[in-house]
Amino acid sequence: MVVVVIQWEHGDRNSGCTNQVAISLGTGSGVGDERIEFSESFRLPVTLLREMSIKGAEGNTFQKNCVEFNLYEPRRDKTVKGQLLETAILDLADYGVVKESLSVNAPINCKRTYRNTAQPLLFLKIQPF
């Protein structure tokens, strides 16, 4: 049994983490059967800045605005952040101004490699508020 937590960062001022989730590794019957589900939400104030107009370019491009998600195995003593297992970066500028709920996914970069495993993904739901 392994305990994991997702910590997220958006710039220097916005960050947070999920509650811890206990998972069992290797319980799936095949490739891609394993999931870690957090089912938590958080509010993130985001201001998108338009790119300077380039001749002939569309006016709906925005400057990068990334949120970084890190999956950790926390330490029991909580004096150290824990072991970083995986990282995913989502550029909110890719989705523009969100006016209704949007489901997106981001590829996860694993710190360990496992044979015969599919590319892991982080699934998120973005909602305007």
C-alpha positions as YAML, in Angstrom:
chain: A
units: angstrom
residues:
- id: 1
  name: MET
  ca: [0.00, 0.00, 0.00]
- id: 2
  name: VAL
  ca: [1.37, 3.41, -1.01]
- id: 3
  name: VAL
  ca: [0.05, 6.81, 0.08]
- id: 4
  name: VAL
  ca: [0.21, 9.66, -2.46]
- id: 5
  name: VAL
  ca: [-0.75, 13.32, -2.63]
- id: 6
  name: ILE
  ca: [-0.95, 15.83, -5.52]
- id: 7
  name: GLN
  ca: [0.64, 19.23, -4.92]
- id: 8
  name: TRP
  ca: [-0.09, 21.98, -7.45]
- id: 9
  name: GLU
  ca: [1.62, 25.33, -8.12]
- id: 10
  name: HIS
  ca: [0.56, 28.29, -10.24]
- id: 11
  name: GLY
  ca: [3.23, 30.96, -10.00]
- id: 12
  name: ASP
  ca: [4.61, 32.10, -6.66]
- id: 13
  name: ARG
  ca: [1.33, 32.94, -4.93]
- id: 14
  name: ASN
  ca: [-1.06, 30.08, -5.71]
- id: 15
  name: SER
  ca: [-0.45, 26.54, -4.54]
- id: 16
  name: GLY
  ca: [-2.12, 23.76, -2.65]
- id: 17
  name: CYS
  ca: [-2.39, 20.03, -2.25]
- id: 18
  name: THR
  ca: [-4.97, 17.29, -2.16]
- id: 19
  name: ASN
  ca: [-5.80, 14.97, 0.70]
- id: 20
  name: GLN
  ca: [-3.70, 11.82, 0.83]
- id: 21
  name: VAL
  ca: [-4.93, 8.76, -1.07]
- id: 22
  name: ALA
  ca: [-3.85, 5.18, -0.38]
- id: 23
  name: ILE
  ca: [-3.29, 3.02, -3.46]
- id: 24
  name: SER
  ca: [-2.29, -0.57, -4.15]
- id: 25
  name: LEU
  ca: [0.20, -0.97, -6.97]
- id: 26
  name: GLY
  ca: [-0.10, -3.83, -9.41]
- id: 27
  name: THR
  ca: [-3.77, -4.64, -8.77]
- id: 28
  name: GLY
  ca: [-4.93, -4.01, -12.36]
- id: 29
  name: SER
  ca: [-5.53, -6.90, -14.72]
- id: 30
  name: GLY
  ca: [-3.84, -5.29, -17.70]
- id: 31
  name: VAL
  ca: [-2.04, -2.28, -19.13]
- id: 32
  name: GLY
  ca: [-3.87, 0.96, -18.35]
- id: 33
  name: ASP
  ca: [-6.16, -0.58, -15.72]
- id: 34
  name: GLU
  ca: [-4.68, 1.29, -12.77]
- id: 35
  name: ARG
  ca: [-6.10, 4.63, -11.64]
- id: 36
  name: ILE
  ca: [-5.59, 7.02, -8.79]
- id: 37
  name: GLU
  ca: [-8.68, 9.12, -8.18]
- id: 38
  name: PHE
  ca: [-8.63, 12.25, -6.01]
- id: 39
  name: SER
  ca: [-12.03, 13.82, -6.87]
- id: 40
  name: GLU
  ca: [-11.13, 17.16, -5.29]
- id: 41
  name: SER
  ca: [-11.56, 20.70, -6.51]
- id: 42
  name: PHE
  ca: [-9.85, 24.03, -5.96]
- id: 43
  name: ARG
  ca: [-10.32, 27.59, -7.20]
- id: 44
  name: LEU
  ca: [-7.54, 29.22, -9.13]
- id: 45
  name: PRO
  ca: [-7.84, 32.86, -10.21]
- id: 46
  name: VAL
  ca: [-6.32, 33.14, -13.69]
- id: 47
  name: THR
  ca: [-5.77, 36.17, -15.89]
- id: 48
  name: LEU
  ca: [-4.85, 35.40, -19.48]
- id: 49
  name: LEU
  ca: [-2.76, 37.97, -21.33]
- id: 50
  name: ARG
  ca: [-3.09, 38.18, -25.10]
- id: 51
  name: GLU
  ca: [0.02, 37.70, -27.21]
- id: 52
  name: MET
  ca: [1.18, 40.77, -29.06]
- id: 53
  name: SER
  ca: [-0.51, 40.65, -32.44]
- id: 54
  name: ILE
  ca: [1.59, 39.22, -35.20]
- id: 55
  name: LYS
  ca: [0.70, 40.19, -38.74]
- id: 56
  name: GLY
  ca: [-1.66, 37.54, -40.14]
- id: 57
  name: ALA
  ca: [-2.02, 35.71, -36.78]
- id: 58
  name: GLU
  ca: [-5.31, 35.05, -35.02]
- id: 59
  name: GLY
  ca: [-6.17, 37.38, -32.13]
- id: 60
  name: ASN
  ca: [-7.03, 34.58, -29.69]
- id: 61
  name: THR
  ca: [-3.54, 33.49, -28.65]
- id: 62
  name: PHE
  ca: [-2.45, 34.01, -25.06]
- id: 63
  name: GLN
  ca: [0.86, 34.10, -23.21]
- id: 64
  name: LYS
  ca: [1.85, 30.90, -21.38]
- id: 65
  name: ASN
  ca: [0.08, 30.44, -18.06]
- id: 66
  name: CYS
  ca: [1.11, 27.08, -16.58]
- id: 67
  name: VAL
  ca: [-0.06, 25.07, -13.59]
- id: 68
  name: GLU
  ca: [2.32, 22.35, -12.41]
- id: 69
  name: PHE
  ca: [1.00, 19.21, -10.73]
- id: 70
  name: ASN
  ca: [3.37, 16.97, -8.73]
- id: 71
  name: LEU
  ca: [2.48, 13.52, -7.38]
- id: 72
  name: TYR
  ca: [4.37, 12.82, -4.15]
- id: 73
  name: GLU
  ca: [4.72, 9.93, -1.78]
- id: 74
  name: PRO
  ca: [4.74, 11.96, 1.48]
- id: 75
  name: ARG
  ca: [7.12, 11.18, 4.33]
- id: 76
  name: ARG
  ca: [5.66, 10.01, 7.63]
- id: 77
  name: ASP
  ca: [7.51, 12.63, 9.68]
- id: 78
  name: LYS
  ca: [6.23, 15.46, 7.40]
- id: 79
  name: THR
  ca: [9.49, 17.42, 7.90]
- id: 80
  name: VAL
  ca: [10.48, 16.70, 4.30]
- id: 81
  name: LYS
  ca: [8.22, 17.15, 1.26]
- id: 82
  name: GLY
  ca: [8.50, 13.51, 0.21]
- id: 83
  name: GLN
  ca: [9.53, 11.57, -2.86]
- id: 84
  name: LEU
  ca: [8.47, 13.09, -6.19]
- id: 85
  name: LEU
  ca: [6.93, 10.36, -8.34]
- id: 86
  name: GLU
  ca: [5.37, 12.16, -11.31]
- id: 87
  name: THR
  ca: [4.89, 15.65, -12.79]
- id: 88
  name: ALA
  ca: [2.37, 17.13, -15.22]
- id: 89
  name: ILE
  ca: [2.24, 20.69, -16.58]
- id: 90
  name: LEU
  ca: [-0.93, 22.20, -17.99]
- id: 91
  name: ASP
  ca: [-0.77, 25.46, -19.98]
- id: 92
  name: LEU
  ca: [-4.08, 27.22, -19.38]
- id: 93
  name: ALA
  ca: [-3.39, 29.54, -22.33]
- id: 94
  name: ASP
  ca: [-4.02, 26.58, -24.66]
- id: 95
  name: TYR
  ca: [-7.72, 26.65, -23.68]
- id: 96
  name: GLY
  ca: [-8.34, 30.39, -23.85]
- id: 97
  name: VAL
  ca: [-11.20, 31.97, -21.94]
- id: 98
  name: VAL
  ca: [-13.32, 29.12, -20.55]
- id: 99
  name: LYS
  ca: [-17.04, 29.87, -20.66]
- id: 100
  name: GLU
  ca: [-18.37, 26.38, -19.86]
- id: 101
  name: SER
  ca: [-16.99, 23.22, -18.24]
- id: 102
  name: LEU
  ca: [-14.11, 21.66, -20.12]
- id: 103
  name: SER
  ca: [-12.48, 18.26, -19.57]
- id: 104
  name: VAL
  ca: [-8.77, 18.13, -20.42]
- id: 105
  name: ASN
  ca: [-5.85, 15.80, -19.87]
- id: 106
  name: ALA
  ca: [-2.13, 16.35, -19.55]
- id: 107
  name: PRO
  ca: [0.64, 13.78, -20.07]
- id: 108
  name: ILE
  ca: [2.50, 12.84, -16.91]
- id: 109
  name: ASN
  ca: [6.28, 12.62, -16.75]
- id: 110
  name: CYS
  ca: [7.22, 9.70, -14.50]
- id: 111
  name: LYS
  ca: [10.38, 9.72, -12.42]
- id: 112
  name: ARG
  ca: [10.42, 5.90, -12.60]
- id: 113
  name: THR
  ca: [9.86, 3.87, -15.74]
- id: 114
  name: TYR
  ca: [7.88, 0.67, -15.84]
- id: 115
  name: ARG
  ca: [7.82, -1.87, -18.67]
- id: 116
  name: ASN
  ca: [4.58, -2.52, -20.52]
- id: 117
  name: THR
  ca: [2.77, 0.53, -19.16]
- id: 118
  name: ALA
  ca: [0.74, 3.06, -21.12]
- id: 119
  name: GLN
  ca: [1.55, 6.79, -21.02]
- id: 120
  name: PRO
  ca: [-0.05, 8.04, -17.78]
- id: 121
  name: LEU
  ca: [-2.42, 11.02, -17.98]
- id: 122
  name: LEU
  ca: [-3.81, 13.52, -15.53]
- id: 123
  name: PHE
  ca: [-7.52, 14.18, -16.18]
- id: 124
  name: LEU
  ca: [-8.90, 17.56, -15.10]
- id: 125
  name: LYS
  ca: [-12.18, 19.40, -15.37]
- id: 126
  name: ILE
  ca: [-11.89, 23.18, -15.80]
- id: 127
  name: GLN
  ca: [-14.94, 25.26, -14.87]
- id: 128
  name: PRO
  ca: [-15.44, 29.02, -15.02]
- id: 129
  name: PHE
  ca: [-16.45, 30.82, -11.82]
...
